[in-house]
Each structure stands twice: as C-alpha cells, then as structure tokens.
Amino acid sequence: MQLASHTTHCPNCGRDAERHYLADSGVVRTQCPHCDYLMITCHRTGKVIEAYAPGIFAYR
C-alpha cells in the first residue's frame, strides 16, 4: 500500500525521478528510470536503508 507518490528531480542525473512513500513498510523509495538511481530511506528517521547510484564514486 502506498501513501503517495510524486515526481522529483533525480539527485544523480537531474532528470525526472519517482518518489514513493510506502505506508506498509514505513520507507520512502526514490528511483530514476533514466540512470538507475535508487535510494530507500526510513520514513520516520530519514536513515538510508539501501542506495545505488551508478556513476557516483563513494569516498572512504
């Protein structure tokens, strides 16, 4: 069950992405069909649960 969804800008490529607020699992999923970006965060805490962003190098 989804609470809501809307279009937003992808933080990876800047094109249109989708943001879904999922009520049953308590997460927010942002995904971009253009560059395969994915970010899943906890709706309550804002902590990242899963992330995939091709082309972005993760510094250690």
PyMOL CGO cylinders between C-alpha atoms (Angstrom):
from pymol import cmd
from pymol.cgo import CYLINDER

trace = [
    CYLINDER, 0.00, 0.00, 0.00, 1.37, 3.41, -0.97, 0.3, 1, 1, 1, 1, 1, 1,
    CYLINDER, 1.37, 3.41, -0.97, 0.69, 6.62, 0.89, 0.3, 1, 1, 1, 1, 1, 1,
    CYLINDER, 0.69, 6.62, 0.89, 1.64, 8.84, -2.00, 0.3, 1, 1, 1, 1, 1, 1,
    CYLINDER, 1.64, 8.84, -2.00, 3.98, 9.21, -4.92, 0.3, 1, 1, 1, 1, 1, 1,
    CYLINDER, 3.98, 9.21, -4.92, 5.21, 12.15, -6.94, 0.3, 1, 1, 1, 1, 1, 1,
    CYLINDER, 5.21, 12.15, -6.94, 7.79, 13.22, -9.49, 0.3, 1, 1, 1, 1, 1, 1,
    CYLINDER, 7.79, 13.22, -9.49, 11.02, 14.82, -8.30, 0.3, 1, 1, 1, 1, 1, 1,
    CYLINDER, 11.02, 14.82, -8.30, 14.45, 15.59, -9.74, 0.3, 1, 1, 1, 1, 1, 1,
    CYLINDER, 14.45, 15.59, -9.74, 16.99, 12.78, -9.64, 0.3, 1, 1, 1, 1, 1, 1,
    CYLINDER, 16.99, 12.78, -9.64, 19.98, 13.79, -7.50, 0.3, 1, 1, 1, 1, 1, 1,
    CYLINDER, 19.98, 13.79, -7.50, 22.22, 11.68, -9.75, 0.3, 1, 1, 1, 1, 1, 1,
    CYLINDER, 22.22, 11.68, -9.75, 21.33, 12.84, -13.29, 0.3, 1, 1, 1, 1, 1, 1,
    CYLINDER, 21.33, 12.84, -13.29, 18.83, 15.67, -12.76, 0.3, 1, 1, 1, 1, 1, 1,
    CYLINDER, 18.83, 15.67, -12.76, 16.05, 14.15, -14.86, 0.3, 1, 1, 1, 1, 1, 1,
    CYLINDER, 16.05, 14.15, -14.86, 12.59, 13.23, -13.62, 0.3, 1, 1, 1, 1, 1, 1,
    CYLINDER, 12.59, 13.23, -13.62, 12.56, 10.52, -10.94, 0.3, 1, 1, 1, 1, 1, 1,
    CYLINDER, 12.56, 10.52, -10.94, 9.76, 8.97, -8.89, 0.3, 1, 1, 1, 1, 1, 1,
    CYLINDER, 9.76, 8.97, -8.89, 9.41, 9.18, -5.11, 0.3, 1, 1, 1, 1, 1, 1,
    CYLINDER, 9.41, 9.18, -5.11, 7.10, 6.69, -3.41, 0.3, 1, 1, 1, 1, 1, 1,
    CYLINDER, 7.10, 6.69, -3.41, 6.03, 6.82, 0.23, 0.3, 1, 1, 1, 1, 1, 1,
    CYLINDER, 6.03, 6.82, 0.23, 5.23, 3.22, 1.24, 0.3, 1, 1, 1, 1, 1, 1,
    CYLINDER, 5.23, 3.22, 1.24, 2.92, 3.06, 4.25, 0.3, 1, 1, 1, 1, 1, 1,
    CYLINDER, 2.92, 3.06, 4.25, 3.07, -0.67, 4.88, 0.3, 1, 1, 1, 1, 1, 1,
    CYLINDER, 3.07, -0.67, 4.88, 6.87, -0.79, 5.22, 0.3, 1, 1, 1, 1, 1, 1,
    CYLINDER, 6.87, -0.79, 5.22, 7.49, 2.75, 6.51, 0.3, 1, 1, 1, 1, 1, 1,
    CYLINDER, 7.49, 2.75, 6.51, 10.01, 3.62, 3.79, 0.3, 1, 1, 1, 1, 1, 1,
    CYLINDER, 10.01, 3.62, 3.79, 10.46, 6.25, 1.10, 0.3, 1, 1, 1, 1, 1, 1,
    CYLINDER, 10.46, 6.25, 1.10, 11.79, 4.94, -2.24, 0.3, 1, 1, 1, 1, 1, 1,
    CYLINDER, 11.79, 4.94, -2.24, 13.27, 7.33, -4.79, 0.3, 1, 1, 1, 1, 1, 1,
    CYLINDER, 13.27, 7.33, -4.79, 14.12, 5.82, -8.16, 0.3, 1, 1, 1, 1, 1, 1,
    CYLINDER, 14.12, 5.82, -8.16, 15.16, 7.12, -11.56, 0.3, 1, 1, 1, 1, 1, 1,
    CYLINDER, 15.16, 7.12, -11.56, 14.34, 5.12, -14.70, 0.3, 1, 1, 1, 1, 1, 1,
    CYLINDER, 14.34, 5.12, -14.70, 16.91, 7.10, -16.71, 0.3, 1, 1, 1, 1, 1, 1,
    CYLINDER, 16.91, 7.10, -16.71, 20.14, 6.42, -14.77, 0.3, 1, 1, 1, 1, 1, 1,
    CYLINDER, 20.14, 6.42, -14.77, 19.08, 3.52, -12.48, 0.3, 1, 1, 1, 1, 1, 1,
    CYLINDER, 19.08, 3.52, -12.48, 19.44, 5.60, -9.28, 0.3, 1, 1, 1, 1, 1, 1,
    CYLINDER, 19.44, 5.60, -9.28, 17.80, 4.11, -6.17, 0.3, 1, 1, 1, 1, 1, 1,
    CYLINDER, 17.80, 4.11, -6.17, 17.57, 5.43, -2.61, 0.3, 1, 1, 1, 1, 1, 1,
    CYLINDER, 17.57, 5.43, -2.61, 15.45, 3.82, 0.10, 0.3, 1, 1, 1, 1, 1, 1,
    CYLINDER, 15.45, 3.82, 0.10, 15.18, 5.65, 3.41, 0.3, 1, 1, 1, 1, 1, 1,
    CYLINDER, 15.18, 5.65, 3.41, 13.25, 5.18, 6.63, 0.3, 1, 1, 1, 1, 1, 1,
    CYLINDER, 13.25, 5.18, 6.63, 10.22, 7.49, 6.66, 0.3, 1, 1, 1, 1, 1, 1,
    CYLINDER, 10.22, 7.49, 6.66, 10.46, 8.07, 10.41, 0.3, 1, 1, 1, 1, 1, 1,
    CYLINDER, 10.46, 8.07, 10.41, 14.23, 8.54, 10.93, 0.3, 1, 1, 1, 1, 1, 1,
    CYLINDER, 14.23, 8.54, 10.93, 15.45, 9.53, 7.44, 0.3, 1, 1, 1, 1, 1, 1,
    CYLINDER, 15.45, 9.53, 7.44, 18.28, 6.98, 7.64, 0.3, 1, 1, 1, 1, 1, 1,
    CYLINDER, 18.28, 6.98, 7.64, 19.40, 5.34, 4.40, 0.3, 1, 1, 1, 1, 1, 1,
    CYLINDER, 19.40, 5.34, 4.40, 18.43, 1.67, 4.17, 0.3, 1, 1, 1, 1, 1, 1,
    CYLINDER, 18.43, 1.67, 4.17, 19.65, 0.99, 0.65, 0.3, 1, 1, 1, 1, 1, 1,
    CYLINDER, 19.65, 0.99, 0.65, 21.27, 3.10, -2.06, 0.3, 1, 1, 1, 1, 1, 1,
    CYLINDER, 21.27, 3.10, -2.06, 22.51, 2.56, -5.59, 0.3, 1, 1, 1, 1, 1, 1,
    CYLINDER, 22.51, 2.56, -5.59, 23.80, 5.40, -7.72, 0.3, 1, 1, 1, 1, 1, 1,
    CYLINDER, 23.80, 5.40, -7.72, 25.79, 4.40, -10.81, 0.3, 1, 1, 1, 1, 1, 1,
    CYLINDER, 25.79, 4.40, -10.81, 28.44, 6.93, -11.72, 0.3, 1, 1, 1, 1, 1, 1,
    CYLINDER, 28.44, 6.93, -11.72, 28.82, 8.35, -8.20, 0.3, 1, 1, 1, 1, 1, 1,
    CYLINDER, 28.82, 8.35, -8.20, 32.08, 7.38, -6.53, 0.3, 1, 1, 1, 1, 1, 1,
    CYLINDER, 32.08, 7.38, -6.53, 31.82, 6.71, -2.79, 0.3, 1, 1, 1, 1, 1, 1,
    CYLINDER, 31.82, 6.71, -2.79, 34.76, 8.21, -0.93, 0.3, 1, 1, 1, 1, 1, 1,
    CYLINDER, 34.76, 8.21, -0.93, 36.02, 6.27, 2.07, 0.3, 1, 1, 1, 1, 1, 1,
]
cmd.load_cgo(trace, "trace")
